Amino acid sequence: MKDNTISTFELFHQFPDAEAARLYFEGQRWGDYISCPHCGEFKRITPRKGKRTGYYLCRDCKSEFTVRTGTIFERSHVPLHKWLYAIYLTVTSRKGISSLQLSKQIGVTQKTAWFMQARIRETCNDNTDNLLSGIVEIDETYIGGKEHNKHKHKKVRTGRGVAGKQVVVGMRERGGRTRAKPIPSTDIPTLHKEIGCSVEYGATIYTDEHRSYQHLQSAYQHGTVTHSAGEYVGSNNIHTNSIESVWALLKRGLYGVWPHASTKHLHRYVNEVTFRLNNGPCKLPTNQRIESLISNAIGKRITYREVLA
C-alpha cells in the first residue's frame, strides 16, 4: 500500500482473503524474522504446515503461536481480512462508524462488531510520553443527555446545567497534536494535574475564563479569552477555537453515530476521535494510519470480560 489514499475497491483487491491479510499482518509485526511473542527467540522457529498454516512452534520455549498472539486479535474467530477492513473504516471514517453498520459491512453480529471496535479503540490510546508544547489550547466539555429528555427514574436531581454529565478535558497544540480524556471534575487540583502531565513546562496556554485555570502563570505563559463577555478571539490571537472544534467532531459522532455510548466506555470513543485527528489524511497516508493501529495492537490483548468490567 503506497498511495496517499486507498479506496475500498483497492483494499479488497490487495487483501481478498484471510491468508493475504495474515501475510500482511506478519510483515507488519515481524518483518523478515518471525520471533516468539513468549520468549523473544527468532532463530529456532518452525512454521506449521497443512491445515495449521499460520501457526509457529518455538523450539526454545516449546510454545505455539500465531500473528494474533499477544494482540487485540488473539482468540478472535473473525478472519484477519475482516479485522483489516474494520481498521480501515476506523481510520478513514470522519465521524466513525456504528457497530450495527460495521456488522453489516463485514458480515458479523452486532455484538461481535461492538467488541471488535472496543478492541480497536484500545489501540487508539496515546501512550507516548511526548508532552504538548508551543501554543496549547485547553478547554473542557460535558457529555450526556439533557435532563428533561430522560425517564423520570434516570434523572439526576442535583441541579441544572451539567448535572449527570461526564466531564472531558481536551488540549490541542496549534497545528499539532490533540489529547483528551474524561476526568472526574473541573476543580483546580484535577485540571492542574492533567495539564502538568500533558503540557511541557513553560509552554503558552490559552483557556477560557474558567476559575480552575487560575494560577497557571507560575509554570506557563497563560492567556485567556472571556466567552461570557462575547469575546471569542482576544488580543494576540488568543482563542480556544481549535480545541472547541474537537468537541464539535466528538459530539457529532456521539449524537449521530454512537447515540448509545455509555459513560463507562466514553474514554474509548474519545481515544478514537483524537487518534483520527492526530493521524488524519493531511498528516499521514491511509496505509501509515493502518500500520500505526496495527503496531499499537501488539501487547494490548483485551478480553470481553475486561471490556464489560
C-alpha positions as CSV (number, residue, x, y, z in Angstrom):
1,M,0.0,0.0,0.0
2,K,1.8,3.1,-1.2
3,D,-0.7,5.7,-2.3
4,N,-1.9,8.5,0.0
5,T,-5.5,7.3,-0.1
6,I,-6.8,3.7,-0.6
7,S,-10.3,3.1,-1.9
8,T,-12.4,0.2,-0.6
9,F,-12.0,-1.5,-4.0
10,E,-8.2,-1.3,-3.8
11,L,-8.3,-2.7,-0.3
12,F,-10.3,-5.7,-1.3
13,H,-8.1,-6.2,-4.3
14,Q,-5.0,-6.3,-2.2
15,F,-6.4,-8.4,0.6
16,P,-9.1,-10.6,-0.9
17,D,-9.0,-13.3,1.8
18,A,-7.7,-14.1,5.3
19,E,-4.4,-15.6,4.0
20,A,-3.4,-12.4,2.2
21,A,-4.3,-10.4,5.4
22,R,-2.3,-12.8,7.6
23,L,0.8,-12.4,5.5
24,Y,0.4,-8.6,5.7
25,F,-0.1,-8.6,9.5
26,E,3.0,-10.9,9.8
27,G,5.1,-8.5,7.7
28,Q,3.9,-5.5,9.8
29,R,4.6,-7.3,13.1
30,W,7.8,-9.2,12.4
31,G,9.3,-8.1,9.1
32,D,11.8,-10.6,7.8
33,Y,12.4,-12.5,11.1
34,I,9.5,-14.2,13.0
35,S,10.1,-14.0,16.7
36,C,8.3,-15.8,19.5
37,P,6.0,-13.5,21.5
38,H,6.6,-15.6,24.6
39,C,10.4,-15.6,24.9
40,G,11.6,-13.5,22.0
41,E,13.5,-16.3,20.2
42,F,13.7,-15.8,16.4
43,K,16.3,-18.4,15.3
44,R,14.6,-21.6,16.4
45,I,11.1,-21.0,14.9
46,T,9.4,-23.8,12.9
47,P,6.3,-23.0,10.8
48,R,3.5,-25.5,10.8
49,K,2.2,-26.8,7.6
50,G,-1.1,-28.1,6.1
51,K,-4.2,-27.1,7.9
52,R,-2.1,-25.4,10.6
53,T,-0.6,-22.9,8.2
54,G,0.0,-19.6,10.1
55,Y,1.0,-21.4,13.3
56,Y,4.6,-21.4,14.5
57,L,6.4,-23.5,17.1
58,C,9.2,-22.0,19.2
59,R,11.7,-24.8,19.8
60,D,13.3,-22.8,22.5
61,C,10.3,-22.4,24.9
62,K,8.1,-25.1,23.2
63,S,5.3,-22.6,22.7
64,E,3.0,-22.4,19.7
65,F,1.8,-19.1,18.5
66,T,0.3,-17.1,15.6
67,V,0.5,-13.5,14.5
68,R,-2.6,-12.9,16.7
69,T,-0.8,-14.0,19.9
70,G,-0.5,-11.1,22.4
71,T,-2.5,-8.7,20.4
72,I,-6.1,-7.4,20.3
73,F,-6.8,-10.1,17.7
74,E,-6.0,-13.0,20.0
75,R,-8.7,-15.7,20.4
76,S,-10.9,-13.9,17.9
77,H,-12.7,-16.1,15.4
78,V,-13.1,-13.2,13.0
79,P,-10.9,-13.6,9.9
80,L,-8.0,-11.2,9.6
81,H,-9.1,-9.6,6.4
82,K,-12.3,-8.6,8.2
83,W,-10.3,-7.1,11.0
84,L,-8.2,-5.2,8.4
85,Y,-11.4,-3.8,6.9
86,A,-12.7,-2.8,10.3
87,I,-9.4,-0.9,11.0
88,Y,-9.6,0.7,7.6
89,L,-13.1,2.0,8.3
90,T,-11.9,3.3,11.7
91,V,-9.1,5.4,10.4
92,T,-11.0,6.7,7.3
93,S,-14.5,7.4,8.6
94,R,-14.5,11.1,9.6
95,K,-17.2,10.7,12.3
96,G,-16.6,7.0,13.0
97,I,-18.9,4.0,12.2
98,S,-21.5,2.4,14.4
99,S,-21.2,-1.3,15.4
100,L,-24.5,-2.0,13.6
101,Q,-23.2,-0.6,10.4
102,L,-19.9,-2.4,10.8
103,S,-21.7,-5.7,11.4
104,K,-23.4,-5.3,8.1
105,Q,-20.2,-4.3,6.3
106,I,-18.2,-7.3,7.4
107,G,-20.9,-9.9,8.0
108,V,-20.7,-10.5,11.7
109,T,-23.2,-10.0,14.6
110,Q,-23.7,-6.5,16.1
111,K,-22.3,-7.8,19.4
112,T,-19.1,-9.1,17.7
113,A,-18.7,-5.8,15.8
114,W,-19.1,-3.9,19.1
115,F,-16.4,-6.0,20.7
116,M,-14.1,-5.5,17.7
117,Q,-14.5,-1.8,17.9
118,A,-13.8,-1.8,21.7
119,R,-10.5,-3.7,21.0
120,I,-9.6,-1.3,18.1
121,R,-10.2,1.7,20.3
122,E,-7.8,0.3,22.9
123,T,-5.0,0.8,20.2
124,C,-6.0,4.4,19.7
125,N,-4.9,5.4,23.1
126,D,-1.9,7.9,23.1
127,N,0.7,6.2,25.3
128,T,3.6,8.4,24.3
129,D,5.4,10.5,26.8
130,N,5.9,13.4,24.4
131,L,4.4,16.5,26.1
132,L,2.4,19.1,24.2
133,S,4.4,22.2,23.5
134,G,4.3,25.6,21.8
135,I,0.8,27.2,22.0
136,V,-1.7,24.8,23.6
137,E,-5.4,25.4,23.8
138,I,-7.2,23.8,26.7
139,D,-11.0,23.5,27.3
140,E,-13.5,21.2,28.8
141,T,-16.9,19.9,27.7
142,Y,-19.7,18.0,29.2
143,I,-21.1,14.8,27.6
144,G,-24.5,13.4,28.4
145,G,-28.2,13.7,27.6
146,K,-30.4,16.6,28.7
147,E,-32.2,16.0,32.0
148,H,-35.6,16.9,30.6
149,N,-35.3,14.2,28.0
150,K,-34.6,11.4,30.4
151,H,-37.0,9.0,32.0
152,K,-38.1,10.1,35.5
153,H,-36.2,7.3,37.3
154,K,-32.9,8.2,35.4
155,K,-32.9,11.9,36.2
156,V,-30.1,13.2,38.4
157,R,-31.7,15.7,40.8
158,T,-28.6,17.6,41.7
159,G,-29.3,20.9,40.0
160,R,-29.3,22.3,36.5
161,G,-26.9,22.5,33.6
162,V,-24.1,19.9,33.9
163,A,-25.9,17.6,36.4
164,G,-25.5,14.0,35.5
165,K,-22.9,14.6,32.7
166,Q,-19.4,13.5,32.2
167,V,-16.5,16.0,32.0
168,V,-14.0,15.6,29.2
169,V,-10.9,17.8,29.2
170,G,-9.0,18.5,25.9
171,M,-5.7,20.0,24.9
172,R,-4.6,20.8,21.4
173,E,-1.4,22.2,20.1
174,R,-1.7,24.9,17.4
175,G,-1.1,22.9,14.3
176,G,-0.2,19.8,16.2
177,R,-1.4,17.0,18.4
178,T,-4.6,16.6,20.4
179,R,-5.1,14.9,23.8
180,A,-8.4,14.4,25.5
181,K,-9.8,12.3,28.3
182,P,-12.7,12.1,30.8
183,I,-12.0,13.5,34.2
184,P,-13.9,13.3,37.5
185,S,-14.4,17.1,38.0
186,T,-13.2,20.5,36.9
187,D,-11.7,21.6,40.2
188,I,-8.3,23.2,40.4
189,P,-6.3,20.1,41.6
190,T,-7.8,17.9,38.9
191,L,-7.3,20.3,36.0
192,H,-3.8,21.4,37.1
193,K,-2.7,17.8,37.4
194,E,-3.9,16.9,33.9
195,I,-2.2,20.0,32.5
196,G,1.1,19.2,34.3
197,C,1.1,15.6,32.9
198,S,0.3,16.7,29.3
199,V,1.9,20.1,28.6
200,E,5.6,21.0,28.6
201,Y,6.7,23.4,31.4
202,G,6.9,26.9,30.1
203,A,4.6,26.4,27.1
204,T,1.9,29.0,26.2
205,I,-1.6,28.0,27.3
206,Y,-4.8,29.6,26.1
207,T,-8.1,28.9,28.0
208,D,-11.4,30.5,28.7
209,E,-12.1,32.4,32.0
210,H,-13.0,29.2,34.0
211,R,-11.7,29.9,37.5
212,S,-10.0,26.5,37.7
213,Y,-7.4,27.7,35.2
214,Q,-6.3,30.4,37.6
215,H,-2.7,30.4,39.0
216,L,-1.2,28.7,35.9
217,Q,1.2,31.6,35.4
218,S,3.8,30.0,37.8
219,A,4.5,27.3,35.3
220,Y,3.1,28.5,31.9
221,Q,2.5,31.6,29.8
222,H,-1.2,31.8,30.3
223,G,-3.7,33.8,28.2
224,T,-7.5,33.8,28.5
225,V,-10.4,34.6,26.3
226,T,-13.6,35.9,28.0
227,H,-16.5,34.0,26.4
228,S,-19.0,35.3,28.9
229,A,-18.4,38.8,27.5
230,G,-18.9,37.6,23.9
231,E,-15.2,37.5,23.2
232,Y,-14.0,34.6,21.1
233,V,-10.7,35.9,19.8
234,G,-8.7,38.1,22.1
235,S,-5.6,40.2,21.5
236,N,-2.5,38.5,20.2
237,N,-4.8,35.8,18.6
238,I,-5.8,34.3,21.9
239,H,-8.6,31.8,21.4
240,T,-9.7,28.2,22.0
241,N,-11.4,27.7,18.7
242,S,-9.2,24.8,17.7
243,I,-10.0,22.6,20.8
244,E,-13.6,23.6,20.5
245,S,-13.7,22.2,17.0
246,V,-12.6,18.9,18.6
247,W,-15.7,18.9,20.8
248,A,-17.9,19.6,17.7
249,L,-16.4,16.5,16.0
250,L,-16.7,14.4,19.1
251,K,-20.3,15.3,19.7
252,R,-21.3,14.7,16.1
253,G,-20.0,11.2,16.5
254,L,-21.7,10.6,19.9
255,Y,-25.0,12.0,18.9
256,G,-25.1,10.9,15.3
257,V,-23.1,7.6,15.1
258,W,-22.8,6.3,18.7
259,P,-26.0,7.6,20.4
260,H,-25.9,4.7,22.9
261,A,-22.3,5.3,24.0
262,S,-22.1,4.9,27.8
263,T,-20.1,6.8,30.3
264,K,-18.2,3.6,31.2
265,H,-16.8,3.4,27.6
266,L,-16.6,7.1,26.9
267,H,-12.8,7.2,27.1
268,R,-12.6,4.7,24.2
269,Y,-14.7,6.9,22.0
270,V,-12.6,9.9,22.9
271,N,-9.5,7.9,22.1
272,E,-10.8,7.1,18.6
273,V,-11.7,10.7,17.8
274,T,-8.3,12.0,18.9
275,F,-6.5,9.3,17.0
276,R,-8.1,10.3,13.8
277,L,-7.3,14.0,14.5
278,N,-3.7,13.2,15.2
279,N,-3.3,10.8,12.3
280,G,-5.6,12.5,9.7
281,P,-5.2,12.4,5.9
282,C,-3.4,15.7,6.0
283,K,-0.7,14.2,8.2
284,L,-0.4,10.5,7.3
285,P,-1.5,8.5,4.2
286,T,-4.0,5.8,4.8
287,N,-1.5,2.9,4.8
288,Q,0.5,4.5,7.6
289,R,-2.6,5.1,9.7
290,I,-3.5,1.5,9.4
291,E,0.1,0.4,10.2
292,S,0.1,2.7,13.2
293,L,-3.0,1.0,14.6
294,I,-1.6,-2.5,13.9
295,S,1.7,-1.7,15.7
296,N,-0.3,-0.3,18.7
297,A,-2.3,-3.6,18.8
298,I,0.7,-5.6,19.9
299,G,0.7,-6.2,23.6
300,K,-2.8,-4.9,24.1
301,R,-4.9,-8.0,24.3
302,I,-8.2,-7.3,25.9
303,T,-11.0,-9.8,26.8
304,Y,-14.7,-9.4,26.6
305,R,-14.9,-9.6,30.4
306,E,-12.4,-6.7,30.7
307,V,-14.4,-4.6,28.3
308,L,-17.5,-5.1,30.3
309,A,-15.8,-4.6,33.7
